[in-house]
Amino acid sequence: MTPPRVFRSLEEATGVFGPCVLSIGVFDGVHAGHREILRRVVELSREKGWKPSAMTFDPHPLRVVAPERAKPLLSTPAERALLMAEEGIEQVLVLPFTRQVARMTPGEFARQILEARLGVRAVMVGSNFRFGHNHAGDTRRLTELGRTCGYSTVVIPAVKMRGRVISSSAVRRLIEAGEVSQAARLLVRPYALEGEVVSGRGIGSTLAAPTLNLETHAEVLPAKGVYVTRTTSLDTGRDWPSVTNVGVRPTFAGSGLTVESFLLDGFSGAAPGRIRVEFFLRLRDERKFPSAEALKAQIQRDVERARRYLRRARRLGCYTRKEPILSV
């Protein structure tokens, strides 16, 4: 996969972004609904010989116009761009969302940005797309403006799973409830946390368990509990099947939240400096054990359940980053 070209301002994009097919949205998490739109962008771009493109925003518009309503985000703009590239998007504009942008009318947005700056030839958006000051513009207004601004408009119906519309809010709720396997279906990939490996309290070595402690700046964390995961070194690309505890380690009177991964197969040499932890399945709640020995026995039971799950996942071809994880 080739990383997309990322533009951080309209000034960077002016004169080189078009001609393009463009989708516009926050794209938080880049879930299955987003991916359907992005695939359609790429199809039309190849047909017309235009550049397959996307526009996202930083910060999230609600953090500017209504911060009290803003929700934690599933992904950073950089992560969104890489996920979009999986579907063939070649360039991404991360538009700085300022109060000036928020005050633009739908007409100003179409004429000053889509037409004058980006060379847009077609726009593809979801059926619930709104734009302009106070969300005054909808898909009908976008289409009307396109007739004078030189672009066509394609509206993609909402993607549903089991009768429910897929949304970033739905994904967020599932992750925060610990339903990571359900979230993976909507994301078409396991939800992941990334960050630095930091020193723990030495508990893993006491229990003869090779563990890595993750320090992450992610805004959305899975519910406290124990999960089947995959841990990948961002330095080397090597990965390990793992069991991860998200919580406070109550058996050892912990207080601060930790994300601690026990590597099923261990590792040799120096520990990785930066890792990604992908969440496949929640095994159980975090709970306090009467002793370190009782905790160690439970860890062994968790490991056996994780190994059975991962054997089945590999057999069914689900142990890949892009596919939804299997049912249990």
C-alpha positions in Angstrom: 0.0 0.0 0.0 1.3 3.4 -1.0 0.7 6.1 1.6 -1.4 9.0 0.3 -0.1 12.5 -0.2 -1.4 14.5 2.7 -2.1 18.3 2.3 -2.3 20.2 5.6 -3.8 23.4 4.2 -5.7 24.9 1.2 -2.5 26.8 0.2 -0.6 23.5 -0.1 -3.4 22.0 -2.2 -4.2 24.9 -4.5 -3.2 24.2 -8.2 -2.1 20.6 -7.6 -5.0 18.8 -6.0 -7.3 18.6 -9.1 -8.8 17.3 -11.2 -10.2 15.0 -8.6 -13.1 13.0 -7.3 -13.6 14.1 -3.7 -15.4 12.7 -0.7 -15.9 15.0 2.3 -16.3 14.1 6.0 -14.6 13.6 9.3 -14.2 9.8 8.5 -13.5 9.1 12.2 -12.4 5.4 12.4 -12.8 4.9 8.6 -15.5 2.3 9.1 -17.3 0.1 6.6 -19.7 2.9 5.6 -16.9 5.2 4.9 -15.0 2.6 3.0 -18.0 2.0 0.6 -17.9 5.7 -0.3 -14.1 5.7 -0.8 -14.3 2.6 -3.0 -16.8 4.4 -5.2 -14.5 7.4 -5.3 -11.7 5.2 -6.6 -13.9 3.5 -9.2 -15.1 6.8 -10.7 -11.5 8.3 -10.6 -10.1 5.3 -12.6 -13.0 5.6 -15.1 -12.4 9.4 -15.6 -8.6 9.6 -15.1 -9.0 11.9 -12.1 -7.3 11.8 -8.7 -9.1 9.7 -6.0 -9.3 12.1 -3.0 -10.8 12.8 0.4 -11.2 15.8 2.7 -11.2 15.5 6.4 -11.0 18.1 9.2 -8.7 18.9 12.1 -9.9 19.6 14.7 -13.3 17.9 14.6 -15.9 20.7 13.6 -17.8 20.2 16.9 -14.7 21.0 18.9 -14.9 24.5 17.3 -18.6 25.2 17.1 -20.0 23.2 20.0 -17.2 21.8 22.2 -19.7 20.6 24.9 -21.1 18.1 22.3 -17.8 16.9 21.0 -17.1 13.2 21.5 -13.7 11.3 21.9 -12.2 10.4 18.5 -11.4 6.9 17.2 -8.6 8.1 15.0 -6.1 10.9 14.3 -6.1 12.6 10.8 -2.8 10.8 10.1 -4.4 7.4 10.9 -7.4 8.2 8.8 -5.3 9.0 5.8 -3.5 5.7 6.0 -6.8 3.8 6.4 -8.2 5.6 3.4 -5.2 4.6 1.3 -6.2 0.9 1.9 -9.1 1.6 -0.4 -7.0 3.4 -3.0 -7.3 7.1 -2.0 -4.2 8.8 -3.3 -4.5 12.3 -1.6 -6.1 13.6 1.5 -6.7 17.2 2.4 -6.7 17.7 6.2 -8.6 21.0 6.3 -7.9 23.1 9.4 -11.3 23.7 10.8 -11.4 27.3 12.0 -14.2 29.7 13.0 -13.7 31.3 9.6 -14.4 28.0 7.9 -17.3 27.4 10.2 -18.9 30.7 9.1 -18.8 29.9 5.4 -22.1 29.5 3.7 -22.7 26.4 1.5 -22.2 28.5 -1.6 -18.9 30.0 -0.3 -17.6 26.5 0.5 -18.5 25.2 -2.9 -17.1 28.1 -4.9 -14.1 29.1 -2.8 -12.9 25.7 -1.9 -14.2 22.9 -4.2 -14.1 25.0 -7.4 -11.4 27.6 -6.9 -8.9 25.7 -4.8 -9.3 22.0 -5.4 -10.4 21.4 -9.0 -13.2 19.1 -8.0 -14.9 17.3 -10.8 -17.2 15.0 -8.8 -18.2 14.9 -5.1 -19.3 11.7 -3.4 -20.9 11.9 0.1 -23.2 9.9 2.3 -26.9 10.7 2.4 -26.7 12.5 5.8 -24.0 14.9 4.6 -24.4 18.5 5.8 -22.1 21.5 5.2 -21.8 25.2 5.6 -22.7 27.6 8.4 -25.2 26.0 10.8 -25.3 22.9 8.6 -27.4 24.9 6.1 -26.3 22.8 3.2 -27.5 19.2 2.4 -27.0 16.9 -0.5 -29.7 18.7 -2.5 -27.9 22.0 -2.1 -24.5 20.4 -2.9 -26.0 19.1 -6.1 -27.4 22.5 -7.1 -24.1 24.2 -6.5 -22.3 21.6 -8.5 -24.2 22.7 -11.6 -22.5 26.1 -11.5 -19.2 25.1 -9.9 -18.4 22.4 -12.4 -18.7 19.2 -10.4 -21.3 16.4 -10.3 -22.6 15.0 -7.1 -23.1 11.3 -6.2 -25.0 10.5 -3.0 -24.2 7.1 -1.4 -27.0 5.5 0.7 -26.1 4.6 4.3 -24.5 1.3 4.8 -26.2 -1.0 7.3 -25.3 -4.1 9.2 -28.0 -6.2 10.7 -30.5 -3.5 9.9 -28.6 -0.7 11.7 -26.7 2.1 10.1 -22.9 1.9 10.6 -21.6 5.1 12.3 -18.6 6.2 14.2 -20.8 6.8 17.2 -21.9 3.1 17.1 -18.3 1.9 16.8 -17.3 4.1 19.8 -20.1 2.8 22.0 -19.2 -0.8 21.2 -15.5 -0.3 22.1 -16.2 1.6 25.3 -18.5 -1.3 26.3 -15.8 -3.8 25.6 -17.6 -5.3 22.5 -14.4 -5.2 20.5 -15.3 -8.1 18.2 -18.6 -6.3 17.2 -16.7 -3.1 16.6 -14.3 -4.9 14.4 -17.1 -5.9 12.1 -18.1 -2.3 11.6 -14.5 -1.2 11.2 -13.6 -4.1 8.9 -10.5 -4.4 11.1 -9.7 -4.8 14.8 -9.7 -1.6 16.8 -6.1 -0.8 17.8 -4.1 1.4 20.2 -0.6 2.7 19.5 2.1 4.3 21.6 5.3 3.9 23.5 6.4 1.0 25.6 6.9 2.1 29.2 8.2 0.5 32.3 5.6 -1.3 34.4 5.8 -2.2 38.1 7.7 -5.5 37.5 4.5 -7.6 38.1 4.8 -9.4 34.8 8.3 -10.7 35.6 7.1 -11.7 39.0 4.5 -13.9 37.4 6.9 -15.2 34.7 4.9 -13.4 32.1 6.7 -11.4 29.4 4.6 -8.2 29.3 4.7 -4.9 27.5 3.1 -1.8 29.0 1.6 0.6 26.5 1.4 4.4 27.0 -1.2 5.7 24.5 -2.8 9.0 23.7 -5.8 7.4 22.2 -9.1 9.1 23.1 -11.2 5.9 23.0 -10.2 3.0 25.2 -11.9 -0.4 25.5 -13.7 -1.1 28.7 -11.7 -2.4 31.6 -11.1 -6.1 31.2 -8.9 -8.9 29.6 -8.8 -9.3 25.8 -7.3 -11.5 23.1 -5.1 -9.2 21.1 -2.2 -9.0 18.7 0.8 -6.8 19.6 3.0 -5.5 16.8 6.3 -3.7 17.0 6.0 -0.5 15.1 9.8 -0.4 14.8 10.3 -3.8 13.1 6.8 -5.0 12.1 7.1 -8.2 14.1 3.9 -9.3 15.8 3.0 -11.6 18.7 -0.4 -13.1 19.7 -1.1 -11.7 23.2 -3.6 -11.3 26.0 -4.0 -7.7 27.2 -5.4 -6.3 30.4 -6.9 -2.8 30.3 -7.4 -1.6 33.9 -5.8 -0.8 37.2 -4.5 -4.2 38.3 -6.6 -4.3 41.5 -4.8 -7.5 42.8 -1.7 -5.3 43.3 -3.6 -2.2 44.6 -3.1 -0.4 41.3 -4.7 3.0 40.7 -3.7 4.5 37.3 -5.1 2.9 34.1 -2.7 0.6 32.3 -2.7 -1.3 29.0 -0.5 -4.4 29.7 0.0 -7.1 27.1 1.2 -10.6 27.9 2.9 -12.0 24.9 1.9 -15.7 24.4 5.1 -16.7 22.7 7.5 -14.4 24.5 10.3 -12.5 22.8 14.0 -12.4 22.8 16.3 -9.4 22.7 15.4 -5.9 23.5 11.8 -4.9 24.0 10.2 -2.9 21.1 10.1 0.9 21.7 6.7 1.5 20.0 3.8 -1.0 19.6 0.3 -1.4 18.3 -2.2 -3.5 20.2 -5.2 -4.8 18.2 -8.2 -6.0 20.2 -10.0 -9.2 18.9 -12.2 -10.5 21.8 -13.0 -9.6 25.4 -12.4 -12.6 27.6 -13.6 -11.3 31.0 -13.9 -8.4 33.4 -10.9 -7.2 35.3 -11.2 -8.4 38.9 -9.3 -8.6 42.1 -7.7 -12.0 43.1 -6.8 -13.1 46.6 -3.2 -13.7 45.7 -0.6 -13.5 43.0 -0.8 -17.3 42.7 -4.6 -17.1 42.0 -4.0 -14.4 39.4 -1.3 -16.5 37.8 -3.6 -19.4 37.5 -6.3 -17.2 35.9 -3.7 -15.8 33.4 -3.0 -19.4 32.3 -6.7 -20.0 31.8 -6.9 -16.8 29.8 -4.0 -17.9 27.7 -5.5 -21.2 26.9 -8.8 -19.5 25.8 -6.8 -17.1 23.7 -4.8 -19.8 22.0 -8.0 -21.7 21.1 -9.5 -18.6 19.7 -6.5 -17.7 17.7 -6.1 -21.2 16.3 -9.7 -20.9 15.0 -9.1 -17.4 13.7 -6.1 -18.6 11.7 -7.9 -21.6 10.4 -10.8 -19.5 9.1 -8.4 -16.8 7.6 -9.5 -14.1 10.1 -6.1 -13.3 11.6 -5.3 -10.4 9.3 -5.4 -6.7 9.9 -8.1 -5.9 7.3 -10.7 -8.6 7.9 -13.3 -8.6 10.6 -12.6 -11.1 13.4 -14.6 -14.2 13.7 -17.7 -14.8 15.8 -17.5 -16.8 19.1 
